[in-house]
Amino acid sequence: YGQPLKDESIPLLNYLNKELEMTHPARSAFATASIAPYKIRSSFFTTALSDLRLFSDPNISDMTAIQDHELAKIGIEKTAVFLIVPDEKGTRNVLATLYIDQVYAAMVDLANKKGGRIPRRVNFILDEFGNLPSIPEFDKKITVAGGRGM
């Protein structure tokens, strides 16, 4: 990056996308949007930017930039995680939902590596669950979680 555009007729986003490695997840995401008609493409980008706006907050950006614990260890070692989300900033509730969903995915991966069950039972005590945005396919996840040790 930092290089001038070789061809000024190429939109900047297309140029940046071509600079990414073939395996970068942004390439496949952009491929879908890039073949869409202009009006639909702008709708994609508007929606994406709206969803990502939370991460432009410097406090959120700093907090989510580094992971200070390995999610899989929650299913191996005694661990307590407390998620504290300010009630006056409802837009931040999505962070709790993302974290819970990522922990669930990490526990599924761990269970798959350990013969179907995680080594240490994990209980999710979701005290303010009704205030959170919905977790994708939560009904299915909760149905099979018990068999995996959650």
Buried (B, 14 or more C-beta within 10 A) or exposed (E): EEEEEEEEEEEEEEBBBEEEEEEEEEBEEBEEBBEEEEEEBEEBEEEEEEEEEBEEBEEBEEEBEEEEEEBBEBBBEEEEEEBEBEEEEEEBBBBBBEBBBEBBEBBBBBBEEBEEBBEBEBEEEEEEBEEBEEBEEBEEBEEEBEEBBB
